[in-house]
Amino acid sequence: MIDMSTEASVADQTAIPAVAVGTFLWVVAFAGVWATQGAAQPEAGVWWWAVAAIGTLSGVIGLGFLSWRRKRIG
């Protein structure tokens, strides 16, 4: 059963900085792919673009969710 307690756990309090650092690193990876391969996505490098973009998007969604959860729990 899911614990719906009203107090934030230690994991809730420490997750935001970890997700923020991870998101920042994905943004750096995306910028690195952009710098090395240019704006035109070559067919062989599409995989790297996709990995960096999905990592960045996942981090942004995670930050949004964790911020919302922190406000909700208090």
N, C-alpha and C positions, 0 to 999 in steps of 0.2 A: 504494500500500500504506500502511496506517496505521502510524505510528511508535509503537511500544509501549515507548519508552525509560523507564527508571526515574527519570529526573531531570525535575523540573518546569521547564517553559519559562518565559520571562519573561511570556508571555501568560497562563499559568496563575497566576502570582503577582500579576498586576495585574488580573485579571478580577473577582475577588471584590469589591473596592471599587467598581468600575464597576457591577456588577450590583446591589450593595447600594444605591447612590445611585439607580439607575433604579427599583428596587423601591420605595424610599421616595417617589420622585416619583409613582409610580402610586398609592400609598396616599394621598398628598395629593390627587391628582386624584379618587380615589374619595370621599374626605371632602368635597371641593368639590362633587361631584355630589350627594352626600347632603344637604349643607347648602343647596344652591340648589333642589333638586327635592323634598326631603323623603323620608321613608321609603317613601311610596307611589309606586311607579314609574309615572309617566304613560306612556301608550302611545307618545307622540312621543319620549320621552327614554330609552327602553329601550336604544337603541344606545349612548348614552354610558355607561350603567351597565355594559353588557356589555364595552365597550372597557376601562374602568377595572378591572373585575373580572378580566378575562383578563390584562391587563398585570400586575396584582398577583400573580395566580396563577403566571404565567410567571416572574416574578422570584423568587418563593419556591421554585419548583421548581429554577430555575437556581442559586440560592444553595445549596440542598441538594445538588445534583449537584456543584457546584464544591468544596464543603466535603468531600464524600465523596471526590472525586478527589484533593484535596490530601492527605488522610489516607492514601489508598492509595498515592500516589506517594512521599510522605514529604517 
